[in-house]
Amino acid sequence: MNEQLTPEMQLTMLLSQYQDLKIIRDILIPADGKTMHIDFLILTRAAMFVCEMKTFRGTIMGEGMKKYWKHYSGDREIDYFSPVLQNMFHLKYLKEFLAPLPFDIYYQSIIIMYRYAGARLQIEPPYPPRTSIVTSLQSLQKVMQEVAEKQTKLLSWGEIEYIFDFIGQNQIRGNIARIEHEQNAVNYKNIAKMALLHQICPECRAKLKPWSTPQGNYWVCSNYPQCAYKHKM
């Protein structure tokens, strides 16, 4: 396999060898006056698999329904926005985008966590309904097979082609829109960093306050328990 290809490109190349599915990569759709980027979709007769792919080194730990996980890299602890919740937003706006279609589509959220050598992932359940976290092509195939075995109402190949064409024709196109989307994502991250710098909760904008535990010292939201945000000092 070409080592110069990104992990996402490698995965989609492997999946493209299968004749009973279609793959759409790098989708940009409207989302409440903004834009929403989806890494890729896998269309099969049984379901539409909405995939968010992340690559990481070090260790990621957290809970499936929590907004932030923890990413430990060297001696650093970094807040890591949950791709599980991120993909929930993708699903919401994708369903709105595809609402004009007359088909009964079964959606499944797939979080693909690509681990580099030595990396470790420890995410505890529960997860949202119809959500799976996978770390390899084999585990992705297993989820797809399990979903297919449970489905009794299948799309026809013609319906899959129609959905494929609809997305291709109606998604947001053009380099300007994609550059704006990337800049908005960078701005959001910078705002969160500035909030922490000024000891303001990036979630609810309340003040952060110091909190000492046997496990270490943290900044925690003064609006607790309404807001449970915390960040290691």
Beta strands, then each sheet from edge to edge (+ up, - down):
strand 1: 22-31
strand 2: 34-43
strand 3: 48-56
strand 4: 59-63
strand 5: 68-73
strand 6: 76-81
strand 7: 107-115
strand 8: 120-124
strand 9: 131-134
strand 10: 208-213
strand 11: 216-221
strand 12: 230-232
sheet 1: 1+ 2- 3+ 7+ 9+
sheet 2: 6+ 5- 4+ 8+
sheet 3: 10+ 11- 12+
end
